[in-house]
Amino acid sequence: MDRVAREELELLAGNVDEVCVSIYLPTHRAGMETQQGAIRLKNLLKKAEELRPLTSLRPAQMRALLEPAQNLITDTLFWQYQDEGLA
């Protein structure tokens, strides 16, 4: 699993002027379980959208923010090459 560098965490933590979404989920390396990651991600993204009213974002802005992660849901190649977790 790739580790996040301290500098990357500091950069993210210092980003207080914008809305950020952090998503963490377990993933699997092989087998039918690899499909569970996409389902978990879909559910977590839905939960993030439900929390939008707590932010300053309009619905279209939230969709644009989450779009890169939404695109991963149907990317079967992406899910076939996971390790033990995704952040």
C-alpha positions, 0 to 999 in steps of 0.5 A, spaced: 500 500 500 502 506 498 503 511 504 501 518 504 507 523 505 507 528 511 507 533 506 501 531 503 497 531 509 499 538 511 497 540 505 490 537 505 489 539 513 491 546 511 486 547 505 480 550 510 477 555 505 474 550 500 470 544 502 473 537 502 471 530 502 475 524 505 473 517 503 476 511 506 474 504 505 477 497 505 478 493 498 480 486 496 486 484 492 482 479 488 476 474 487 469 476 487 470 481 493 473 486 489 466 488 487 465 490 494 469 496 493 465 499 488 459 498 492 462 501 498 464 507 494 457 508 491 454 508 498 459 513 501 459 518 495 451 518 496 452 519 504 457 525 502 451 528 497 446 527 503 451 531 507 451 537 502 446 541 505 451 542 511 456 545 506 456 552 502 456 548 495 450 548 491 448 541 488 452 541 481 458 543 485 458 537 489 456 533 483 462 536 480 467 535 486 465 527 487 465 526 479 472 523 479 470 518 485 463 517 481 467 515 475 471 509 479 465 506 480 464 503 474 472 502 472 473 495 473 480 495 471 481 500 477 478 495 482 482 489 480 488 492 482 487 494 489 491 493 495 487 492 502 484 499 502 483 506 499 483 513 501 
